[in-house]
Amino acid sequence: MDSISVNKFRDHLKNYVEQVVNKHLPLKVTRRSGDDFVVVSAADWERQQETLYVLQNTDLIRQISESAATHTTGKGYSPTAEELHAITGV
């Protein structure tokens, strides 16, 4: 993560905001008082919140783990050709 001073951030606000939004890279802004902050796009913030929600949901993590295990061993559910067609529309 790149880091800049609050003064540089203020002087080039528009450019840094565009960089954060377009490149999806957070930017750490440092202050003399030591209270730094991070700038991140709203889309990236929402994705991070969704990830945290999933990781905190133990039942969902268990289901994902079980699904990965059945997939690895080839014992998971296999849809029929008709079901695949309905899902993909192909």
N, C-alpha and C positions, 0 to 999 in steps of 0.2 A: 504494500500500500504506500503510495506516495504521501509525503508530508510537506506542508508549507506553513509559513507564518500567517497569522490572521491578517496582518497588514497586506501581504501579497495577495491573499485570497480576496480581501475587500477591493483592492485595486483592479483585480482582473476577474471579478465575480462572474460575469457572463461567460467568459471563456472556460472557467473551471466548472461551472454548472453544466455547460454543454459537454464537456469532457466526461463528467461523471455520468450523465444521462446516456450519451452515445456509446461510450466504451464500457459501460457497466463496471467501472472500477471505483471503489470508494476512495475518498480523499480525506486524510487526517489533517486537521487544521490545528496548529499549536498556538498557544497563547502564553504570554510572559508569566501570567499567574499560575500556569501549570494545569489549568483546566482545559484540556484539549477536547475537540469534538470531531465527529466524523460526518462527512457529507456523502449521502448515498441516494440513488434515484428511488422514487416511490415504487416503481415496479420491482426493483431489487429488494427493497424493504419488505414488500408483500411476499415475495418468494421466500425470503428468509423466515418470515413469521409462519408461513405454511410449513416449511421444513421443521421448525421448532415444534409446531403443533403435532406433526406426525411423529417426531422423535420422542415426544412426551406421552404419546398414546401407546401404552404397553400392549393393548390388544391388537392394534394395527401393526405394530412392529412384529408381534408373534405371527400374525397372518402373513406378513411379507416374508418372514424367515421360513415358515412352513412352505409357502409357495415356491420360494427359491430352491428349497430342498427337493420338492417334487419335480420341479423343472430340471434340476441337475441330474436326477436319477431317471428322468423320462417317464415318470409315473403320474404326471399331472393330467388334467382334463384336456382332451383334444377335441375341438369342435368339428362337427361334420362339415362337409363341403357346402351344404345349404346354409348352415350357421355362419360360416366364413363369408359366404356371398352376402348374407343379410347384414353382417357387420361392416364389411368393406364396400359393399355396393358394386363389386367387380364381377 
